[in-house]
Amino acid sequence: MASGGHGQVADRCEWDDILDRDGVAPLFARIEWFLRLSAPSSWAYLSSASRAVMTLVRWRVSASFADATVTRGATVRLAGKVAPVRAGTAVHRQRYINGAWTTVASTTVRSDGGYTFSFTWKTAGTYTYRVAVPGTSLNATGSSATLKLSVS
């Protein structure tokens, strides 16, 4: 960012500077942001500010298997957390099938931000999973890193 520029966020109808002296905005756990850029006036330029733009915070999704290598018929436990926490939000367990992510089960986020899936596999093989949380009017779609499950 040019020297003297500002990144600003709207909070309670006032604009607050959010950039540090290196021009970096810290991350906050907020639902959404209204952002604008502004530049102060100088002897050569008039001050200016961009229009405010609403941005959505992407869901942050973690996921891990209790055991990523199981035998056929064993119960598999896939658990993780979603942030920002909003109890009741839909969470989808997805498997990569024929080049596309396919939802195979759904659950909801608990009040602590956690979720759990339990299932069994009867066919040996290696399977690729992720957990996805769909976008809402307040948050952009988010997904976990991909996970491999080996069934022998």
C-alpha positions, -999 to 999 in steps of 0.1 A, spaced: 0 0 0 12 35 -7 27 54 21 0 71 43 -28 49 30 -53 33 54 -74 2 55 -105 8 75 -133 -12 90 -167 0 99 -177 -7 135 -208 9 151 -210 35 123 -174 47 127 -144 39 106 -114 25 124 -79 21 110 -69 -16 110 -36 -17 93 -4 -17 113 26 5 103 37 -22 78 3 -21 60 -8 -55 74 -44 -61 87 -46 -84 117 -71 -112 116 -101 -110 139 -129 -136 145 -157 -116 131 -187 -126 111 -184 -100 83 -165 -69 75 -173 -36 57 -139 -24 44 -127 6 25 -94 21 16 -86 57 23 -57 81 15 -51 114 34 -46 146 16 -12 161 9 1 192 -8 -2 174 -41 -34 153 -37 -69 155 -23 -79 129 3 -99 100 -11 -118 69 2 -131 39 -17 -167 28 -14 -174 4 15 -174 -32 5 -189 -60 26 -167 -91 28 -176 -124 43 -154 -144 67 -148 -179 53 -157 -208 76 -125 -223 91 -129 -260 92 -106 -286 108 -110 -323 105 -91 -354 115 -97 -392 118 -93 -408 152 -75 -435 132 -68 -431 94 -60 -468 90 -88 -492 99 -99 -527 91 -131 -535 72 -162 -533 95 -144 -511 121 -161 -478 132 -144 -447 118 -146 -415 137 -141 -382 119 -142 -351 141 -132 -314 140 -142 -278 147 -158 -250 128 -152 -213 134 -167 -188 138 -189 -209 161 -226 -209 152 -244 -239 167 -267 -257 143 -247 -249 112 -248 -277 86 -215 -297 81 -211 -321 52 -187 -351 51 -177 -354 15 -158 -381 -4 -139 -376 -37 -157 -399 -62 -149 -400 -99 -133 -365 -99 -159 -347 -79 -167 -340 -42 -199 -358 -32 -217 -353 1 -221 -387 18 -234 -375 53 -243 -344 71 -245 -333 107 -246 -299 126 -221 -279 147 -224 -282 184 -223 -251 208 -186 -256 213 -180 -255 175 -173 -292 172 -188 -319 151 -184 -357 148 -191 -383 121 -191 -420 128 -194 -446 101 -181 -481 90 -165 -493 58 -169 -528 44 -148 -524 12 -110 -523 14 -93 -494 -3 -80 -458 1 -106 -431 3 -103 -393 2 -125 -371 24 -130 -335 34 -155 -317 55 -173 -287 40 -195 -260 55 -217 -242 29 -217 -205 26 -245 -184 42 -255 -148 41 -228 -142 68 -200 -166 59 -183 -178 28 -180 -216 21 -152 -233 38 -137 -268 38 -111 -288 57 -79 -301 42 -83 -334 24 -79 -366 44 -70 -401 34 -87 -431 50 -71 -466 44 -94 -496 49 -78 -530 48 
